[in-house]
């Protein structure tokens, strides 16, 4: 079973729950497979809206741009999404990552090299919590194939011996990656964040100054809305009640959420989610239900949303304090306590009692 994290962009004149604003489709609802091209025109060229729904990277995505170059921007965004999906997929035999995993070595493209370098930084900064070599463990649990199972402890122990991104060899000059025997990698923890950042670059190249992308719950915003106000991003509650954790006003930011309820399966009455702790090989159980990262950098936000979830509340808060110049965060604990870092506290509204984390 999968459950999506919904991050909705709210229209300026509408409140939460009112009909009229599109939400991201669930990655588990694959009945809609075609690309839809939706166009809304208004009286001024700057307000002209172009939007496309795309299925790629195993999720539904929406790219939206405003202005006279909006159509060109969303068309090029779709091309970029499909290009990166074809390059980074672990399951497509033609992809660069698949070939690297099979061969154990290879000279990679600029995109893959960049993602490896960023993953390497995150691995070091998080003391190994963010580890792209976790892929075989994810595969053993069935999260890569949806053939879910609980692996035996001996099997996990054997796989965990190979989980150590620091043992991967990388030559920056030639962009050659060499994997130790039995090691396979997956950029799934940052690929969508990198994709959303690339789309922001494309928008800017096309002359678009207002737009957004929603990639299966990951949202990245370009500029403000056409009326000059901030976007309103609603982060839905983990509970299946249609309510939101709160509303965040933001501009020029990536807003990315990870949670154990996002994708999981049940066996013998117990739920097992997809965010695996590389220290144990089991789904992380460190007291957090969801983590939202707000940052200028979509790639960083994507990687940190997973990393802080695995860390747990206290370590996540300490990590934010050390790196508060790079991101802000919203943490929901298992006992429904909501913590918001001070950098965005005045931009976040919630019906929860909010605890403000200060440096």
SULBEL-V436398 format. One record per residue. RES is the residue in one letter. SS is DSSP state (A for helix, B for strand, O for the rest). NEAR is the number of other ideal C-beta (glycine too) atoms within 8 Angstrom. Layout:
# SULBEL-V436398
res = <RES	RES>
ss = <SS	SS>
near = <NEAR	NEAR>
This chain:
# SULBEL-V436398
res = <X	X	X	X	X	X	X	X	X	X	X	X	X	X	X	X	X	X	X	X	X	X	X	X	X	X	X	X	X	X	X	X	X	X	X	X	X	X	X	X	X	X	X	X	X	X	X	X	X	X	X	X	X	X	X	X	X	X	X	X	X	X	X	X	X	X	X	X	X	X	X	X	X	X	X	X	X	X	X	X	X	X	X	X	X	X	X	X	X	X	X	X	X	X	X	X	X	X	X	X	X	X	X	X	X	X	X	X	X	X	X	X	X	X	X	X	X	X	X	X	X	X	X	X	X	X	X	X	X	X	X	X	X	X	X	X	X	X	X	X	X	X	X	X	X	X	X	X	X	X	X	X	X	X	X	X	X	X	X	X	X	X	X	X	X	X	X	X	X	X	X	X	X	X	X	X	X	X	X	X	X	X	X	X	X	X	X	X	X	X	X	X	X	X	X	X	X	X	X	X	X	X	X	X	X	X	X	X	X	X	X	X	X	X	X	X	X	X	X	X	X	X	X	X	X	X	X	X	X	X	X	X	X	X	X	X	X	X	X	X	X	X	X	X	X	X	X	X	X	X	X	X	X	X	X	X	X	X	X	X	X	X	X	X	X	X	X	X	X	X	X	X	X	X	X	X	X	X	X	X	X	X	X	X	X	X	X	X	X	X	X	X	X	X	X	X	X	X	X	X	X	X	X	X	X	X	X	X	X	X	X	X	X	X	X	X	X	X	X	X	X	X	X	X	X	X	X	X	X	X	X	X	X	X	X	X	X	X	X	X	X	X	X	X	X	X	X	X	X	X	X	X	X	X	X	X	X	X	X>
ss = <O	B	O	O	O	O	B	B	B	B	O	O	O	O	O	O	O	O	O	O	O	O	O	O	O	O	O	O	O	O	O	O	O	O	O	B	B	B	B	B	O	O	O	O	A	A	A	O	B	B	B	B	B	B	B	B	O	O	B	B	B	B	B	B	B	B	O	O	O	A	A	A	A	A	A	A	A	A	A	A	A	A	A	A	A	A	A	A	O	O	O	O	O	O	O	A	A	A	A	A	A	A	A	O	B	B	B	O	O	A	A	A	A	A	A	A	A	A	A	A	A	A	A	A	A	O	O	O	O	O	O	A	A	A	A	A	A	A	A	A	A	O	O	O	O	O	O	O	O	O	O	O	A	A	A	A	A	A	A	A	O	O	O	O	A	A	A	O	B	B	B	O	O	O	O	B	B	B	O	O	O	O	O	O	O	O	O	O	O	O	A	A	A	A	A	A	A	A	A	A	A	A	A	A	A	O	O	O	O	O	B	B	B	B	B	O	O	B	B	B	B	B	O	O	O	O	O	O	O	O	B	B	B	B	B	B	O	O	O	O	O	O	O	B	B	B	B	B	B	B	O	O	O	B	B	B	B	B	B	O	O	O	B	B	B	B	B	O	O	B	B	B	B	O	O	B	O	O	O	O	O	O	B	O	O	O	O	B	B	B	B	B	B	B	B	O	O	A	A	A	A	A	A	A	A	A	A	A	A	A	A	O	A	A	A	A	A	A	A	A	A	A	O	O	O	O	O	B	B	B	B	B	B	O	O	O	O	B	B	B	B	O	O	O	A	A	A	B	B	O	O	O	O	B	B	B	B	O	O>
near = <6	9	11	11	13	9	15	12	13	12	7	8	3	8	5	7	4	7	3	5	10	7	6	14	8	9	11	8	8	7	4	10	5	4	8	7	7	8	8	7	5	7	3	6	6	9	10	13	12	14	14	14	12	12	10	9	14	5	11	13	15	12	16	11	18	14	13	7	10	14	8	8	16	14	9	10	15	12	8	12	15	10	8	14	10	10	12	15	11	13	6	8	5	6	13	11	14	13	11	15	12	6	7	9	8	9	6	11	8	6	10	16	11	9	14	13	10	13	15	10	8	14	13	7	8	11	5	11	11	14	11	13	15	11	13	13	15	12	11	11	13	11	11	9	6	5	5	9	8	6	11	6	6	6	9	13	9	8	13	11	6	11	13	9	13	6	8	12	6	10	7	7	4	6	12	10	14	9	12	8	5	6	13	11	13	12	14	6	11	14	13	13	18	17	15	15	13	10	14	13	8	12	13	10	6	11	8	14	9	12	16	11	15	12	13	13	14	17	15	16	14	13	8	10	9	8	5	5	6	9	11	10	15	14	14	12	7	8	5	4	5	5	7	11	12	14	12	15	10	13	9	8	10	18	17	16	14	11	14	14	10	14	7	14	8	8	9	3	4	6	7	11	12	11	13	13	12	14	5	6	12	8	11	12	5	11	7	15	10	17	17	14	17	15	14	5	11	16	12	14	17	18	15	15	14	13	13	16	16	12	11	10	11	6	10	15	11	8	12	14	9	6	9	11	3	7	13	12	16	18	16	14	12	6	4	8	8	15	15	16	13	9	7	13	10	4	8	13	4	11	4	8	5	11	8	9	12	4	4>
